[in-house]
Amino acid sequence: MIDENRKWERPGVRPAARFIIQCGTQLSGIVTLNYDLLVEYALGSRGFNHGVSGEVLRGRGPYPVSQWRNPVRLTGRLPFAKLHGSISWDTAGKYTDGRRGLSGKALIVAPTPNKVPPQKLDDQWGLSRRIIGGVRRLLVFGFAFNDYDDAVLTHLREVGRQIEQVGIVDIVSHAEAARRLWPGAQIRLFAPPPKGLADIRAWINGTQQVAPGDADKPRA
């Protein structure tokens, strides 16, 4: 369950939680193409919402019984959009765990060419439009800008016209692909954490400027 203390034993959950918290007021929202529950584990039900404050999740609260909290509501202020669905969702609603993935009935967009999101995810694409459409600076983690993600690329291009700065965290440079989406934006590449963490934080907080000709070079 996303509110259970056992979640902290999962690899990556604590670093993700620390990173999101350290972004502080600079963070306007999160948009992901992943199905997993990393962000849900990192923030808990009091740390985010999927576009509707107070939305009720199906399922129980955390174990043990003395700590069960029903109903479980998403009361956090940080908007979190999942464009390709989640292993914790099905066509009936959203849940406090990921067992929809085990049942094979999860509401997700399968990783196939020319994939098209189902109508059931329209609310998440609308939420993404509000998040990305309201920012000047966008930080991108591990997105390959693949041509077969046509729906996503078109979405990012259309809703991100006002973006002025794009930070890309990856072991591979996707600067050219990013420029095709946001031709007027300044592109900055970062090495993945932990190596690039200090630079990423400085960029988020506006204390690190990009030197001319240095935009495509991840700092060592």
N, C-alpha and C positions, 0 to 999 in steps of 0.2 A: 504494500500500500504506500502511496506517495508520502504519507505522513508518519510512517513507521521509522523508528530510530535505526532499524536494521539497514535502511537504505544507505547509511553512511559507510557501510562495509563494501559497497559497490565501487569498483575502480572508476575514478574520474569525478565522482559526485562532489567530494569536498573541494577539489580545485575549481570545479565549475561554479560552485556556490560562492567561493571566495572571489573569483573573477567578476561575477555578476554584481556582487555587493560592492566591490572596489570601483566598479563603473559608476556607482552612485546615481546622482541626478543627471549625468550625461546620457544615461541609457533611456531611450524613449520607447523601446519595445524590442521584441525578439521575433524573428521569422525563421522557420526551419523547414527543410524538406525531409527531415528524418522522422522515422516512426517511433523511435525509442522514447524512454521516459527520463532522460538525463536532466532536462530542465525542470520537469515536475519534481523529481527527487531533490534537486538542488534548492528549489525555492519552497516546496511544500504548498499546500492549498491556500495558505495565507499570503503567498508571495506573488501570485500571478492570476490572470484571468484569460479566457479565450474570447474575449470581446463582450462578455456579459458579466458584470460584477454581481456576485452572489449566486452564480449558476450552481445548481445542485448536481453533484456526481452520484452515480449509482454505486452501491457497494458500501462496505463498512469503513470505519475509521481505523486508526492504528491499533495494533496488538500491544499489550494484553487487554483483556476485557475491560479492566478498570479504566482504560484510557480511550475506549471507543467513543467516537464522537459522531453522532448522526443527527441530522443529515450532514454530509461533508460538502461544504460550500467553497467555491473559489472566490476569496475575498481580497486577493492582492490587487494592487494598483497597476502592476506592470502587464501590458498587453502582450500576449504570446500566441502567434498564429502558426498553425501546422498545415502547410499547403498540401501536403500529400497524406494527411490523415495521421492516425496513431494506432498502435497496438492496444491502446486502452479505450478505443472507440469502436462502436458498430453502428448499424443503421438505427438502433433503438436509442442510443445516447452515449454519454461519456461515463467512464468508470474510474474507480480509485486504484485499479491495478491493470496489469497488461495481459490478462488472460484471454482477451479477444484474439491476441496473436497466436496463442496456443490452440484455440478452437478453429482457426482458419477463417473466422468470420469478421476479422477486423476491417474497419473502414479505412482502407489505404489505397493509394495509387501505386499499382505494381510497377517495378522498374523495367518497363518495356518501351521500345521505340514508339514515337507518336502518341505517347500516353496523354489522356485527356482527363482532367479531374471530374469526378461525379458532381452532380448538382448538390448533393448533400454537403459538399465542402465549400459551397459558395460563400458562406459566412466567413470562413477562414481567409479566402482570397480577398474578400471585402475588408477584413481586419488588416491584412497585409497592406492593402492599398492605403489605409489610413495611417499605418505606422510608417511605411517607407515614404509615402507622399508628404509627410510632415517633417522630414529630416533633411539636413544639409550634408551630413557626414554619415557614411555607411561602412561598417566593419564586416567583412565577409570571411567566414571560416570554411576552408576545405571545399569550396564549391568549384566544380571543374568547368563550368560554362559549356557543357556539352551541347552540340547542335541538336541532338534528339530531344533535349529539354525545351522544345520550342515554346510551349505554353508558358513556362516559367521565364524564359528569356524575354519573351514579348511583354509579359507582366512587369518585369523589372525595368525594361526600357520605358514603358509607358508611364509607370507610376513614379519613376525616379528622375524625371527630367530636370528637377530643381537641384539635384545632388551636386555638391561642389567638391567633395573629397571622398575617395574610396580607399579604404585600407584592406589589403588582401593578405590573409594569413594562410600560407601553404608552403609546401616544399618545392612546388613548381610555380613558375611565373605565369599568371593568366592576365598580364597587363593589357595585351592587345585585345583579347576578348572583352575585357572590362571597358576598354576605350570605345569599342563598337556599341556597347550599351549606353555608356555615359560619356560621349565625346567631349563634353565641356568640363569634365571633372578632373581633378588632380589625383593621380593614382599612386599609392604607396604600398610597397611590398614589405611583409614582415616574416621573419622566421617563426615557426610555431613555438609555443611555450614548451619548456621553460626558457629556452634560449632567447626568444624575442619578447618575453613578457614585459620587461621594463620599457622597451620602445613602444609596445602596443599601449600600455597604460599612459605613457607620456603623450602619445598621439590622441588618445581618447580625451585626455584632459586639456588638450590644446597647448601643451608646453613644448612640443617637438614640431618644428617646421621642416618641410621638405626642401632641400637645396635643388636648384636647377640642375637637371641632368641626373639626379640621384633617385628619381621616383621609382625606377625599375630595379633598384638594387637593395635586397634585404640587408639590413645591418648585421654585422657579425656578432 
